[in-house]
């Protein structure tokens, strides 16, 4: 059962932008999206950005100044605005969510492909 749903991925040219969205599959879900990770072929999954319920953010060094994570608490949705994309950003992007009991959940992942 899919607990988190990601959208907004796709194919973009280098230098372009994409905006990813993540929300629970059910509006009554207790899962709160908290961040984005990515996994490129042959590599481990890595943190891209995360955001607290209060809005504090953390970014991986490789996306600082290019990506922005934000949250809409009313919609229980987290966004990842990705600008100045390059080929190294090509990966499957995963949304991570958590509950008050510290249980973690992952989305199915969404492909982002940047053509050079």
DOLO-616028 format. One record per residue: x, y, z of N, C-alpha, C in turn; residue number from 1. Coordinates in Angstrom, 2 decimals. Atoms other than C-alpha are relative to their C-alpha. Example, Ala and Ser with C-alpha at 12.3 -4.5 7.8 and 13.67 -1.06 7.14 Angstrom:
<rs>
- n_c1|n_c2|n_c3|ca_c1|ca_c2|ca_c3|c_c1|c_c2|c_c3|n
- 0.89|-1.19|0.00|12.30|-4.50|7.80|0.90|1.20|0.00|1
- -0.82|-1.19|-0.06|13.67|-1.06|7.14|-0.77|1.09|0.73|2
</rs>
This chain:
<rs>
- n_c1|n_c2|n_c3|ca_c1|ca_c2|ca_c3|c_c1|c_c2|c_c3|n
- 0.84|-1.18|0.00|0.00|0.00|0.00|0.89|1.24|0.00|1
- -0.78|-1.21|0.12|1.43|3.33|-1.07|-0.47|1.00|1.04|2
- 0.35|-0.94|-1.06|1.54|5.70|1.88|0.27|1.45|-0.37|3
- -0.37|-1.34|0.45|3.20|8.68|0.22|0.03|0.01|-1.52|4
- 0.08|-0.11|1.45|2.67|9.87|-3.32|0.83|1.19|-0.46|5
- -0.84|-1.05|0.58|5.29|11.82|-5.25|-0.50|0.34|-1.40|6
- 0.37|-0.44|1.35|4.62|13.83|-8.40|0.94|1.10|-0.43|7
- -0.76|-1.13|0.54|6.34|16.31|-10.68|1.31|-0.35|-0.66|8
- -1.26|0.37|0.63|9.28|14.32|-11.96|-0.12|-0.02|-1.51|9
- 0.02|0.10|1.44|10.24|13.81|-15.57|1.35|0.27|-0.61|10
- -1.21|-0.27|0.77|12.77|14.69|-18.23|0.13|1.51|-0.22|11
- -0.24|-1.43|0.17|14.32|18.14|-18.36|1.42|0.19|-0.53|12
- -1.34|-0.30|0.50|17.28|19.71|-20.10|0.84|0.62|1.09|13
- -0.92|-0.60|-0.96|20.33|20.79|-18.18|-0.26|1.50|0.08|14
- 0.31|-1.40|-0.23|19.76|24.18|-16.64|-1.47|0.27|0.28|15
- 1.43|-0.15|-0.19|16.04|23.59|-16.38|-0.42|-0.21|1.44|16
- 0.57|0.10|-1.34|13.73|23.28|-13.40|-1.12|-1.03|0.04|17
- 1.13|0.86|-0.29|11.29|20.83|-11.90|-0.45|0.25|1.43|18
- 0.54|-0.12|-1.36|9.05|20.92|-8.85|-0.65|-1.30|0.39|19
- 0.56|1.24|-0.51|8.39|17.75|-6.93|-0.96|0.29|1.15|20
- 0.97|-0.10|-1.09|5.44|17.31|-4.60|-0.14|-1.35|0.68|21
- 0.20|1.24|-0.75|4.81|14.73|-1.90|-1.10|0.22|1.02|22
- 1.09|-0.06|-0.97|1.67|14.08|0.09|-0.43|-1.41|0.35|23
- 0.52|1.32|-0.34|0.13|11.15|1.94|-1.10|-0.40|-0.98|24
- 1.00|0.49|0.94|-2.11|8.97|-0.19|-1.41|0.18|0.55|25
- 1.30|-0.23|-0.61|-4.96|9.51|2.28|0.04|1.30|0.79|26
- 0.03|-1.29|-0.69|-5.99|12.89|3.62|-0.06|-0.14|1.51|27
- 0.11|0.22|-1.45|-6.58|11.36|7.05|1.27|-0.63|0.56|28
- -1.24|0.65|-0.44|-3.08|9.93|7.22|0.69|0.79|1.10|29
- -0.79|-0.63|-1.06|-0.94|10.63|10.28|1.45|0.21|-0.43|30
- -1.38|-0.13|0.49|2.19|10.58|8.14|0.24|1.44|-0.46|31
- -0.38|-1.35|0.40|3.92|13.91|7.71|1.26|-0.08|-0.87|32
- -1.22|-0.02|0.82|6.30|14.31|4.77|1.05|0.89|0.62|33
- -1.06|-0.75|-0.67|9.66|15.48|6.08|1.22|0.25|-0.86|34
- -1.19|-0.25|0.78|12.16|15.34|3.28|0.07|-0.79|-1.29|35
- -0.26|0.65|1.28|13.55|14.21|-0.04|1.38|-0.65|0.01|36
- -1.25|0.73|0.21|16.23|11.65|-0.80|0.07|-0.37|-1.47|37
- -0.10|0.45|1.38|17.58|10.43|-4.09|1.00|-1.15|-0.10|38
- -0.88|1.13|0.25|19.27|7.37|-5.49|0.29|-0.08|-1.48|39
- -0.44|0.12|1.38|21.25|7.34|-8.70|0.43|-1.45|-0.25|40
- -0.40|1.38|0.31|22.09|4.07|-10.50|1.38|-0.32|0.55|41
- -1.28|0.43|-0.55|24.83|2.21|-8.68|0.44|0.73|1.24|42
- -0.38|-0.79|-1.18|24.81|4.62|-5.74|-1.01|-0.23|1.13|43
- 0.89|0.11|-1.14|23.34|4.64|-2.28|-0.98|1.16|0.04|44
- 0.97|-1.07|-0.18|20.29|6.63|-1.38|0.63|1.08|0.89|45
- -0.60|-1.10|-0.74|21.30|10.08|-0.12|-1.02|1.10|0.28|46
- 0.87|-1.11|-0.36|19.64|12.99|1.60|0.17|1.14|-0.99|47
- -0.01|-1.19|0.82|18.71|15.90|-0.63|-0.35|1.22|0.87|48
- 0.44|-1.10|-0.85|16.78|18.14|1.76|-1.07|-0.50|0.95|49
- 1.06|0.35|-0.94|14.55|17.92|4.79|-0.50|1.27|0.68|50
- 0.64|-1.15|-0.61|12.20|20.24|6.58|-0.77|-0.45|1.23|51
- 0.71|0.34|-1.23|10.82|20.23|10.09|-1.41|0.57|-0.06|52
- 1.36|-0.52|-0.05|7.23|20.91|11.05|-0.01|1.50|0.23|53
- -0.09|-1.43|-0.23|8.37|24.35|12.13|0.60|0.77|-1.15|54
- -0.52|-0.66|1.18|9.96|25.04|8.77|1.51|0.07|-0.10|55
- -1.45|0.02|0.08|13.64|24.57|9.58|0.44|-0.97|-1.10|56
- -0.42|0.80|1.14|15.51|23.19|6.60|1.48|-0.39|0.07|57
- -1.38|0.45|0.18|18.67|21.23|5.87|0.17|-0.48|-1.43|58
- -0.27|0.38|1.38|20.25|20.70|2.47|1.34|-0.71|-0.11|59
- -1.29|0.57|0.36|22.93|18.49|1.06|0.82|1.08|-0.69|60
- -0.85|-1.04|0.59|25.90|20.55|-0.05|-0.17|0.10|-1.51|61
- 0.03|-0.01|1.46|25.44|19.53|-3.66|-1.26|0.66|-0.57|62
- 1.20|-0.67|0.51|22.02|21.23|-3.89|-0.19|1.39|0.57|63
- 0.15|-1.32|-0.61|22.55|24.34|-1.81|0.05|1.09|-1.06|64
- 0.08|-1.10|0.95|21.56|27.42|-3.73|-0.77|-0.35|-1.27|65
- 0.73|0.41|1.21|19.75|25.38|-6.40|-1.38|-0.56|0.33|66
- 1.27|0.64|-0.39|17.01|23.44|-4.60|-0.58|0.69|1.22|67
- 0.69|-0.57|-1.15|14.42|24.71|-2.16|-1.11|-0.95|0.43|68
- 1.07|0.84|-0.54|12.26|22.55|0.08|-0.97|0.90|0.76|69
- 1.01|-0.80|-0.69|9.01|23.94|1.41|-1.15|-0.91|0.42|70
- 1.11|0.81|-0.53|5.93|22.77|3.23|-1.28|0.81|0.00|71
- 1.34|-0.58|-0.15|2.21|23.51|3.04|-0.69|-0.83|1.06|72
- 0.57|0.77|-1.11|0.92|22.41|6.43|-1.49|-0.27|-0.19|73
- 1.44|0.19|0.21|-2.71|22.87|5.43|-0.27|-1.19|-0.91|74
- 0.15|1.11|0.94|-2.23|20.35|2.63|0.85|-1.21|0.39|75
- -0.91|1.06|-0.41|0.30|18.22|4.51|0.85|-0.46|-1.19|76
- -0.76|0.26|1.22|2.44|18.47|1.39|1.37|0.67|0.10|77
- -1.35|-0.55|0.08|6.16|18.99|0.92|0.39|0.11|-1.47|78
- -0.43|-0.26|1.36|7.64|20.45|-2.23|1.52|0.07|-0.07|79
- -1.43|-0.18|0.25|11.11|20.40|-3.73|0.12|0.73|-1.34|80
- -0.24|-0.78|1.21|11.80|23.17|-6.21|1.46|-0.19|-0.39|81
- -1.35|0.31|0.46|14.81|22.17|-8.27|0.32|0.88|-1.20|82
- -0.44|-0.90|1.07|16.56|24.80|-10.38|1.43|-0.34|-0.41|83
- -1.37|0.20|0.51|19.74|24.77|-12.45|0.39|-1.48|0.05|84
- -0.25|1.44|-0.03|19.49|21.02|-12.85|1.14|-0.37|-0.93|85
- -1.06|0.52|0.85|22.46|19.15|-14.23|-0.08|-1.53|-0.04|86
- 0.09|1.44|0.22|23.11|15.59|-15.35|0.22|-0.80|1.28|87
- -0.27|0.70|-1.26|24.39|14.63|-11.89|-1.22|-0.06|0.92|88
- 1.24|0.04|-0.79|20.92|15.30|-10.50|-0.93|-1.12|-0.46|89
- 0.82|1.11|0.49|19.53|12.40|-12.52|-0.03|-1.11|1.03|90
- 0.16|1.01|-1.05|18.14|9.92|-10.01|-1.49|-0.26|0.20|91
- 1.35|0.19|-0.50|15.03|8.46|-8.50|-0.09|0.76|1.32|92
- 0.18|-0.82|-1.19|13.78|10.89|-5.88|-1.10|-0.60|0.86|93
- 0.92|0.61|-0.94|12.07|9.53|-2.80|-0.42|1.00|1.07|94
- 0.52|-0.79|-1.11|9.87|11.32|-0.33|0.01|-0.86|1.25|95
- 0.01|0.69|-1.29|10.27|10.36|3.31|-1.00|0.69|0.91|96
- 0.96|-0.54|-0.95|7.56|10.77|5.88|0.18|-0.65|1.36|97
- -0.13|0.53|-1.34|7.32|10.23|9.58|-1.29|0.27|0.77|98
- 1.15|-0.20|-0.87|4.69|9.93|12.29|0.49|0.48|1.37|99
- -0.35|-0.44|-1.35|4.60|11.23|15.85|0.69|-1.10|0.80|100
- -0.63|1.14|-0.68|5.65|7.75|16.96|1.33|-0.37|-0.64|101
- -1.32|0.18|0.61|8.80|8.09|14.84|0.06|-1.16|-0.98|102
- -0.02|1.01|1.05|7.74|5.52|12.26|0.25|0.69|-1.33|103
- -0.35|-0.60|1.29|9.24|6.25|8.86|-0.69|-0.70|-1.14|104
- 0.64|0.52|1.20|7.57|5.81|5.51|0.67|0.62|-1.22|105
- -0.60|-0.47|1.25|8.81|6.14|1.95|-1.02|-0.05|-1.13|106
- 0.77|0.07|1.22|7.15|6.96|-1.31|0.63|-1.01|-0.94|107
- -0.50|0.98|0.98|7.60|4.73|-4.33|1.16|0.55|-0.82|108
- -1.08|-0.60|0.76|10.04|7.16|-5.89|-0.49|0.53|-1.33|109
- 0.37|-0.59|1.28|9.84|9.33|-8.96|1.29|0.34|-0.75|110
- -1.19|-0.17|0.81|12.32|9.54|-11.80|0.18|1.45|-0.42|111
- -0.40|-1.31|0.53|14.12|12.78|-12.57|1.20|-0.26|-0.91|112
- -1.06|0.20|0.97|16.24|12.71|-15.70|0.37|1.35|-0.61|113
- -0.50|-1.26|0.55|18.39|15.64|-16.77|0.89|-0.32|-1.19|114
- -0.79|0.24|1.21|19.69|15.58|-20.31|1.01|1.13|-0.19|115
- -1.06|-1.00|0.16|22.95|17.32|-21.05|0.16|0.41|-1.46|116
</rs>
